[in-house]
C-alpha cells in the first residue's frame, strides 16, 4: 500500500495537491484583508493588524497601537503611517490561511488570518 502511494505521489496523481503560495490580484487582496485581523511575529514579538473596510488600519504590538490607512493599488497592498503621507506598497501572497506581504526588496512578513 505504501509503495503504491509513493508511486502515485511520484506520478502526481491520486493524492490531493499540497497548498501552494500564490500571488493575489488587487480584488483578492481587498477581499482577503477587508474587515479582517491578521496576526504575525517579528523580532519584537507578536503583532496584529486590523483592516477596516473604510481604509483605516491599526497595527498593534505590545501596548503600542499605530493608526494608518490602507488601500489596494493595482495588484498591491499599500499603506501609509502618519505623520509620513507616503504610501509603501507590497505584493501579497496566500498559502492556505497565511498571508505574506513582500516588499520591493524581497523582505517577507507572513501573518495568519485571526478573524
C-alpha positions as CSV (number, residue, x, y, z in Angstrom):
1,X,0.0,0.0,0.0
2,X,2.8,2.4,0.9
3,X,4.6,1.5,-2.3
4,X,1.6,2.3,-4.5
5,X,1.0,5.6,-2.6
6,X,4.6,6.6,-3.2
7,X,4.3,5.7,-6.9
8,X,1.1,7.7,-7.2
9,X,2.8,10.7,-5.5
10,X,5.8,10.5,-7.8
11,X,3.5,10.4,-10.8
12,X,1.5,13.3,-9.3
13,X,-1.9,11.6,-9.5
14,X,-4.3,10.1,-7.0
15,X,-3.3,12.3,-4.0
16,X,-4.6,15.7,-3.1
17,X,-2.4,18.6,-4.1
18,X,-0.4,20.5,-1.4
19,X,-1.3,24.1,-0.7
20,X,0.9,26.4,-2.7
21,X,1.7,30.1,-2.2
22,X,0.2,32.2,-4.9
23,X,0.2,35.9,-5.7
24,X,-3.1,37.7,-5.1
25,X,-4.7,40.1,-7.5
26,X,-5.9,43.5,-6.3
27,X,-9.5,42.3,-5.9
28,X,-8.3,39.2,-4.0
29,X,-6.1,41.4,-1.7
30,X,-9.1,43.6,-0.9
31,X,-11.3,40.5,-0.1
32,X,-8.6,38.9,2.0
33,X,-7.9,41.9,4.2
34,X,-11.1,44.0,4.4
35,X,-12.8,43.5,7.7
36,X,-10.2,41.1,8.9
37,X,-7.4,41.0,11.5
38,X,-4.0,39.4,10.8
39,X,-1.6,38.1,13.4
40,X,2.1,37.7,12.9
41,X,5.5,37.6,14.6
42,X,8.5,39.9,14.3
43,X,11.8,40.3,16.2
44,X,9.9,42.5,18.6
45,X,7.2,39.9,19.4
46,X,3.6,39.2,18.3
47,X,1.7,41.8,16.3
48,X,-1.8,42.2,14.9
49,X,-3.2,44.5,12.2
50,X,-6.9,45.3,11.7
51,X,-8.1,46.2,8.2
52,X,-11.3,48.3,8.3
53,X,-13.3,48.3,5.0
54,X,-13.2,52.1,5.2
55,X,-9.4,52.1,4.5
56,X,-8.3,52.6,8.1
57,X,-5.9,50.2,9.7
58,X,-4.4,49.7,13.1
59,X,-1.1,48.0,13.8
60,X,-0.7,46.8,17.4
61,X,2.3,45.3,19.1
62,X,2.6,45.1,22.9
63,X,0.9,48.2,24.4
64,X,1.5,50.3,21.2
65,X,-1.2,51.0,18.6
66,X,-0.4,52.8,15.3
67,X,-3.3,54.0,13.2
68,X,-2.8,54.3,9.5
69,X,-4.5,53.9,6.1
70,X,-4.5,51.1,3.6
71,X,-5.6,50.7,0.0
72,X,-5.1,48.5,-3.0
73,X,-3.3,49.9,-6.0
74,X,-3.2,47.7,-9.0
75,X,-2.2,44.3,-7.6
76,X,-0.5,45.5,-4.5
77,X,-1.4,46.3,-0.9
78,X,-0.3,49.9,0.1
79,X,-0.2,51.6,3.5
80,X,0.7,54.9,5.0
81,X,1.5,55.6,8.6
82,X,1.2,59.2,9.8
83,X,2.9,61.5,10.0
84,X,4.5,60.1,6.8
85,X,2.0,60.6,4.0
86,X,3.9,58.4,1.5
87,X,2.5,55.0,0.5
88,X,4.6,51.9,0.8
89,X,3.3,49.1,-1.4
90,X,3.7,45.3,-1.3
91,X,2.9,42.2,-3.3
92,X,0.7,39.9,-1.3
93,X,0.6,36.1,-1.5
94,X,-1.6,33.5,0.1
95,X,-0.9,30.0,1.2
96,X,-3.8,28.4,3.0
97,X,-4.5,30.7,6.0
98,X,-1.2,32.5,5.6
99,X,-1.0,35.9,4.0
100,X,2.5,37.2,3.2
101,X,3.4,40.8,2.4
102,X,6.5,41.1,0.1
103,X,8.4,44.3,-0.2
104,X,10.1,45.6,-3.3
105,X,13.4,44.5,-1.8
106,X,12.1,40.9,-1.2
107,X,11.5,41.2,2.5
108,X,8.7,38.9,3.7
109,X,6.2,39.4,6.5
110,X,3.9,36.4,6.9
111,X,0.8,36.5,9.0
112,X,-2.3,34.4,9.6
113,X,-5.9,35.5,9.4
114,X,-7.0,35.7,13.0
115,X,-10.6,36.8,12.3
